[in-house]
Amino acid sequence: MTVTRVTEGRGVLALRIDGVASTANAGQGAFPNPEGCDILILRGTLVVHTASTGAANISIGIAADATSAATDLINALAMNGVTAQTAYNCHAMQNTAKTAITAPALWTASKYLTITGSASLVGLEATLFLEYLRVDEPAAA
């Protein structure tokens, strides 16, 4: 057996979200995989700076393309009337030992992080922070 230390493998991503009127799937935004390889999101935090002006929910997740909705990070979280500077967990990875991780989905190089509103999210100002691990096969040294 050979064991090789991989020194590059962890990343952090911060995405600014400014709400728009669209209710289409991924209508609030779509972001491609930032690494170009398979990554696994370990932790996600949505910090809301300003609430949306209308009653609407936000859903965020990893989708097969830039025009599909996904909910594996946040599923239908109300964004109207939220107190400024409120932080929300996007998901909790609390799998027990020796079990497969099922949420969030593995963010493969061809997938997108998508953001969908149930109604207009105009007025929403938020930042999505994601901490992730690169899980692609490292190149041989």
RODO-2510 file (C-alpha; in nm, 4 decimals, decimal comma):
residues 141
     n   res          X          Y          Z
     1     m     0,0000     0,0000     0,0000
     2     t     0,1144     0,3518    -0,0779
     3     v    -0,0145     0,6561     0,1037
     4     t     0,0378     1,0007    -0,0431
     5     r    -0,0321     1,3216     0,1428
     6     v    -0,2671     1,5516    -0,0477
     7     t    -0,2078     1,9119     0,0582
     8     e    -0,4716     2,0827    -0,1533
     9     g    -0,8199     1,9736    -0,0786
    10     r    -1,0214     2,2282     0,1156
    11     g    -1,1988     2,5405    -0,0037
    12     v    -1,4375     2,8149     0,0999
    13     l    -1,6805     2,9947    -0,1262
    14     a    -1,8793     3,3118    -0,0517
    15     l    -2,1643     3,4102    -0,2851
    16     r    -2,3549     3,7386    -0,2637
    17     i    -2,7299     3,6951    -0,3241
    18     d    -2,9369     3,9950    -0,4291
    19     g    -3,3002     3,8909    -0,4689
    20     v    -3,4849     3,9348    -0,7974
    21     a    -3,8504     3,8964    -0,9015
    22     s    -3,8086     3,5611    -1,0829
    23     t    -3,9911     3,2504    -0,9608
    24     a    -3,8435     3,0255    -1,2305
    25     n    -3,6329     2,7258    -1,1314
    26     a    -3,2846     2,8670    -1,0568
    27     g    -3,4323     3,2110    -1,1327
    28     q    -3,2497     3,3716    -0,8405
    29     g    -2,9159     3,2445    -0,9699
    30     a    -2,6974     2,9545    -1,0749
    31     f    -2,3282     2,9095    -1,0007
    32     p    -2,0997     2,6488    -1,1602
    33     n    -1,8737     2,4222    -0,9576
    34     p    -1,5806     2,6499    -0,8574
    35     e    -1,3118     2,3781    -0,8653
    36     g    -1,3866     2,1916    -1,1876
    37     c    -1,3738     1,8618    -0,9959
    38     d    -1,5955     1,6720    -0,7528
    39     i    -1,6430     1,8529    -0,4230
    40     l    -1,8380     1,7740    -0,1079
    41     i    -1,9956     2,0593     0,0872
    42     l    -1,9209     2,0162     0,4574
    43     r    -2,0874     2,3248     0,5972
    44     g    -2,3107     2,5973     0,4639
    45     t    -2,4309     2,9196     0,6236
    46     l    -2,6715     3,1734     0,4782
    47     v    -2,6333     3,5171     0,6382
    48     v    -2,9303     3,7426     0,5641
    49     h    -2,8365     4,1113     0,5666
    50     t    -3,1752     4,2460     0,4500
    51     a    -3,5055     4,0588     0,4265
    52     s    -3,7066     4,0383     0,1048
    53     t    -3,9843     4,2945     0,0704
    54     g    -4,2499     4,0342    -0,0118
    55     a    -4,3412     3,6990     0,1376
    56     a    -4,1198     3,4420    -0,0345
    57     n    -3,9168     3,1318     0,0422
    58     i    -3,5671     3,0568    -0,0817
    59     s    -3,4427     2,7133    -0,1854
    60     i    -3,0765     2,6372    -0,2559
    61     g    -2,9126     2,3163    -0,3711
    62     i    -2,6938     2,1299    -0,6170
    63     a    -2,8706     2,0690    -0,9485
    64     a    -2,7862     1,8860    -1,2696
    65     d    -2,7951     2,2100    -1,4721
    66     a    -2,8273     2,5880    -1,4399
    67     t    -3,2054     2,5857    -1,4958
    68     s    -3,3228     2,3316    -1,2362
    69     a    -3,4302     2,3866    -0,8773
    70     a    -3,2631     2,1949    -0,5944
    71     t    -3,3262     2,1897    -0,2201
    72     d    -3,0517     1,9842    -0,0586
    73     l    -2,8901     2,2858     0,1130
    74     i    -3,1971     2,4940     0,2034
    75     n    -3,5569     2,3931     0,1413
    76     a    -3,8187     2,6716     0,1375
    77     l    -3,6779     2,9050     0,4056
    78     a    -3,8933     3,2192     0,4570
    79     m    -3,7025     3,5384     0,3678
    80     n    -3,9636     3,8048     0,4524
    81     g    -3,9478     3,9625     0,7965
    82     v    -3,6094     3,8077     0,8778
    83     t    -3,4047     4,0041     1,1311
    84     a    -3,0945     4,1653     0,9802
    85     q    -2,7677     3,9755     1,0268
    86     t    -2,9430     3,6451     1,0946
    87     a    -2,7434     3,3323     1,0072
    88     y    -2,9024     3,0028     0,9044
    89     n    -2,7479     2,6568     0,8786
    90     c    -2,7881     2,5252     0,5266
    91     h    -2,7786     2,1598     0,6282
    92     a    -2,6431     1,9483     0,9053
    93     m    -2,4210     1,6568     0,8096
    94     q    -2,4761     1,4280     1,1034
    95     n    -2,4333     1,0876     0,9495
    96     t    -2,3341     0,8093     1,1828
    97     a    -2,0137     0,6100     1,1430
    98     k    -1,9832     0,4003     0,8281
    99     t    -2,2920     0,5425     0,6557
   100     a    -2,3092     0,7031     0,3135
   101     i    -2,3442     1,0818     0,3006
   102     t    -2,6703     1,1603     0,1258
   103     a    -2,7065     1,5364     0,1717
   104     p    -2,5943     1,7470     0,0112
   105     a    -2,5451     1,5830    -0,3227
   106     l    -2,1903     1,5504    -0,4455
   107     w    -2,1170     1,8677    -0,6441
   108     t    -1,9617     1,7181    -0,9564
   109     a    -1,7790     1,9349    -1,2078
   110     s    -2,0805     1,9544    -1,4397
   111     k    -2,3418     2,0486    -1,1754
   112     y    -2,4584     2,3899    -1,0535
   113     l    -2,5557     2,5444    -0,7243
   114     t    -2,9003     2,6918    -0,7925
   115     i    -3,1134     2,9406    -0,6025
   116     t    -3,4905     2,9498    -0,6463
   117     g    -3,7564     3,1776    -0,4972
   118     s    -4,1170     3,0732    -0,4369
   119     a    -4,2148     3,4350    -0,5114
   120     s    -4,0259     3,7596    -0,5680
   121     l    -3,7187     3,7909    -0,3447
   122     v    -3,6667     4,1585    -0,4340
   123     g    -3,4985     4,3395    -0,1459
   124     l    -3,3169     4,0302    -0,0202
   125     e    -2,9480     4,0822     0,0443
   126     a    -2,7617     3,7786     0,1744
   127     t    -2,4302     3,5961     0,1619
   128     l    -2,4004     3,2208     0,1227
   129     f    -2,0824     3,0725     0,2713
   130     l    -1,9850     2,7170     0,1754
   131     e    -1,6957     2,5142     0,3141
   132     y    -1,6060     2,2137     0,1003
   133     l    -1,3583     1,9334     0,0370
   134     r    -1,2182     1,8371    -0,3008
   135     v    -1,2876     1,4663    -0,3377
   136     d    -1,1525     1,4108    -0,6860
   137     e    -0,8781     1,1602    -0,7507
   138     p    -0,5501     1,3446    -0,6829
   139     a    -0,2884     1,3380    -0,9542
   140     a     0,0055     1,1048    -0,8979
   141     a     0,3222     1,2781    -0,7803
***
